[in-house]
Amino acid sequence: MNYEVNGYNIFVIVLVTFVSSIILVPIMRKVAIHVNAMDEPNARRLNKIAMPTLGGLAIFFSFMLGYMLYANQSLQMLSILMGSFLLVIFGMVDCINPVKAKYRFVVQVVAASIIVFYGNIVLNEVTFFGKYFFFPQPWNYIITILFIVTITNAINFTDGMDGLASGISSIYFLTIAIISFILKRSDGLDVILSLIMLGSTLGFLVYNFPPAIIYLGDTGSQFLGFIIAVIALLGFKTATFTSLIIPILILAIPLLDVVFAIIRRALKKENPTKPDKSHFHHQLLKMKFSTKVSLLIIYFIELLFAAVSILYALGDTTYAIIIYIGLMIVFIFIVMTTDILFPKK
């Protein structure tokens, strides 16, 4: 098997961005402390001391280095850089002086619109469980923007425990790379971005794994979600993804967590964006699992969903669907035994 992308060895790409991130994270930690970009402890947060929150900058700068060294220039890549830069700048402001959710949403829509209208990365058609869907204009633009914003917020909502968002993102990037090489479709932009982001995110995870010494902040969580969504869209264009079910499977935990959060808050007649302590990782902590054990449990579940997505991509759709249904039954059982949806006595 050829382990090269754009003429560069994939392990070199991951290693260079990994080392870059390893070096940059401590620097960004000092910068965060200097500008007072700190996550102060409160009743909702898990941290007991103030934590620096500009870790996402280290991932972004490592991503930029990887782009300059290994990625080809293109209109699509330029749109990705523009949208990413917008989210990162806004995230920095939010980390220093928190901004209302509605303004965050507007910036996310603008960043997604850059991808759609300038980069021409649009979701025109998908298959889902064997069903074909075609989106005519302007619905294709609207659906693509909503897709990007949804994934961006899913990762942002997930960033509530040490190593969670960065770990889930790393599993996603690794899974995309594996699928691409198995299918011999490793020459697309989605693959090179996945490898660059894998190294960058793993380097940050070294410092973010429990006990963390730095957080992603909105700078990092929004950037990760944005790139994950863009890679998914690029995967449809390069046939890495033959069905919408593949990226949804890989991101099962964060997407389901968002759905449950919306339902939970709707039942309580609360604002859907209102933070709380009833997310899936909070439920594991309530079961008296430690932060590290809770994280490893979520990693394990995510890896199972990722393995199913690989099976589906390889064409073993029947086995994949059977395993997927089994995983969903187990997951729903866990949900119903907790207060992730309804308060339990």
N, C-alpha and C positions, 0 to 999 in steps of 0.2 A: 504494500500500500504506500502511496506517495504522501509523505507527511509535510507537504509544502503548500503555502498559499502565497500567491504573487511572487513566487520564487524564494520565499523565506521559510525556514523551518518553523513549524508551529510551536515547538518547544522553546525555541529562541524567542519568539514573539511573546509567549506567556512569561518566560523568565525575565525578559527585559522590563516589561511593564510591572511585573511582580516586585522586582528589586527597586524600581523607580518609586512605587507606592510605599514600599517599606521605608525608604529614605525620606519621603515627603510627609508621611503621616506625623512623625514627631515635630516637624517644622510647623505644620498646620495646627498642631495642638498648642504650640507656643503662641502662634498668631491669634488663635481663638481666645486664649487667656488674656492676651494683650488688648484685644478689642472688646473684651467682655462678651463674647459670643458663647454664653454658658447656659446649660440646661439646669435650672435651679430645681431642687427637689420640692415636690408638693404632694397632695393627697392622691393624685392620679398617677404620678410617675413612679417608676421602680427604683430610680437612683436615690441613694441616701445623702450624697454629696453633690455639689455643683460639678457638672461635666462639660468640657469643651465640645463644641458642636460643629466644627468646620472640617470634619473628616472627609466629607464628600469632595472638598477641594483637592485633596490628594488623589482621589480616584479620577477626578476630571483632568488634572494636570498630567497624570500618567496616561490617561486616554489620549490626550493631545500629543504626548510624546510618541505613543504607539501609532497614531494617525500619521504624524510627520515621517516616521521611519518606515512604515509598512503598508499604509493604505494609499490607493491611487486617488488623485484628485478627480472630482466629478461634481456635477450640479447637485446630485443627491447628497453627496458627502458634505457639500457646502451648506445645504439646507439643514442637515443634521447638526453641524457645528453652530449655525445661527440659533436654532431652537434650543440647543443645549446651553449655549452661552447665556441666553435670555433667562432660562430657568435657574442656572447657577448664580447669576447676579442677583436675581430676585430672592433666591434661597439664602444668600449671604445677608441681605438686608433683613430677611425674616428671622434669621438666627440671632442677629444683633438686637433688632427691635421688632417683635412679633407683629405680623400683618393679618388683617381679617381674612377669613377663608374665601370670601367672595372675590377679593383682589387676586388671591392665589389662583382661583379658578379662571379668572380672565386671562392671566398670564399663561396658564396652561393651554387655554384655547388658542391664544396667539401663537405660541410655540408649535402647537399641532397644525395650525393653519399654514405656517411656514413650510412644514414638511409636505403638506397636501398641495398647496398652490404654487410654491416655488420649486420644491424638489420633485413634484409630480409623483409622489409615493402614495398611491390611492388603492383602497380595497374595492375592486370592481366586482369580484366574484369569489365565492367560497363554497366548499362542500362541508356539510356537517352531518355526521352519521349517515353518509351515503346520499344525502339530499343536496341538490345543487341550487345555489342562490345567486342571482345576478342583480347588481345594484345599478340602476340607471342614474344619470345626473338629475338633480343635484344630490340624490340620496347617497351616492357613493362618497361624496365629499363629507357629508354630515356624519355618516356611519364611521368613516375613517377618523375624523376628529374626535368623535365620542369614544372610539376604541382607544386612541392614544391617551385621552384624558382619563379614562377608566383605569387603564393599566398603571398610569402614572400615580393615581391616587391609591390604587390597591397596594403598591409597594410603599407609598408614603404612610398609609394607615398601619401597615405591618411593622413599621419601624418603631416598636415599642418595647423591645427587649434586646439585651446585648447579643450581637451577632445574628439577629433574626433576618432583617432585610438584606444585609450583605451576604449571608449564607444562602438564602433562597435564591438571590440573584446569581450567585456563583454556580449553583446547581443548574439554573436555567441556561447560562452561557455555556457550561460544559455539555449539557444535553444537546443544544443546538449544534455544537461542533461535532459531537459524536454522530448525530443523525446525518449531518452533511457529509462526513467522510465515509460513513457506511453506504450512503446513496451515491457516492462519487460526485457530489455537487459542491466541491470545496472551493470553487473559484468565485463565489458571489461575495458581495459586500457584507451580507449578513454573517458570513463565516469569519472574515477578518475582524469585524467589529466584536463578535463573540469572543474571539481569542484575546484581543486587546483588553476587553472589559473583564475577562476571566482573571488575567494576571493582575490588573489594577485592583479589582475587588478583593481578591485573595490576599494581596498585600495589606489592604486595610483591615481585613478580617483578623489578621495576626494581632492587631491591637484592639479590635472590637469584640473578640471572643471573650466570654466571661472569665474573669472579671474585666470588663472593658475599661480603657483609660481615655477613650474618645468616642464621640457619637458621629453618625452621619450628618445629622441635622437635615433640614429641608433642602439644603444645598445638594446633599448626596442622595437622599431618598427619592426626590423628584427626578433628579438626573438619571438614577438607575431605572426608575419606572419608565421614563421617557425613552431611554435607549432600548429597554426590553421591548416596548411596544413597536418601535421602529424596526428592530431586528425581526420581529414577527411579521410585519408588513413586507419587509424585504424578502423574507422566507417564502411568502406566497408568490412573489415575482420570479424567484429563482427555482421554484418547485421543491425547495427544502421541505416546505409544509404543503402537503397534499390535501389537508383538511383543517378547518378551524379548530377541530377537537385537539390537535397536537399542542399548540401553545396554551390552550385552556387547561389541558391535563397537567402540563409542567407547572403552571401557576395556580394549581387547584387550591392550595391553602390560602394565599392572599386574596384570591377572587371570592372564595366562599366566605372568608372572614368579612369582606366588604358587604356582601349580600346579607349576611346575618346581622351586621352592625346596622344597616339601613332598616331591616325589618324590626330589630330590637328597639331602635329609637323611634320608629313609626308607631309601634305598639304603645310606647310610653308618651307619644305625642311630643317628641323632642326634635330638635334640629338634627337632621341626618349627619351634619358635620361636627356635632358636639362630641368632644372626647369623653371616653369612659374607661372603666377597667373591667370590661366583660369580653374582651377579644379572646381568641382561642388560646393564645399563650398565657393570658391571665387565668383561664380556667385550669390549665395545667399547674400553674403556681398555687392555685387554691386547693389542688389535690395534694399539696405538700411536696411536690417535686421541686428540686432546686432549680435555679435558673439554668445551670449547665445541662441538667438532665432533661428539663423541659425543651430546651433548644435542640438537643440531640433527638428527642422524640419527633419534633417537627421536621428536622432534617431527614429522619428515616422515612416518615410519611411522604415527604416531598420526593425523595429518591424513588419510592415505589411508584408514585404517579409519573415521574420522569421515565422510569423503566417501561411503564405501560405506553407512554407516548412514543418511545422508540419502537416498541412492538407494532404499534399502529402505523408508524411511518414505514416500517419494513413490509407492510402488507398483511400482517397477521391480525387483521381487524377483529375477527371473531374472538380469539383468545384475549385480545386487548380489551374488548368491550366486556367480556365476562369478568376479567380481573378488575376492570374499572368499576363495574357494578358492585362487586364484592367490597372494594375499597370504600365506595360511597356508602354502602350499608353500615360498615364499621364506623365510618366517620360520622354518619348521621346518628348512630347509636351513642357515640361519645357526646355529640352535641345535645341530644335529648336528656342525657344524664347530668348535664351541667346547666348553668343559668345563662348560657350564651344567647339564648332567645327569650326564655321565660324565667323569671325569678323562681328559684326552688327553695322550699322550706329547709 
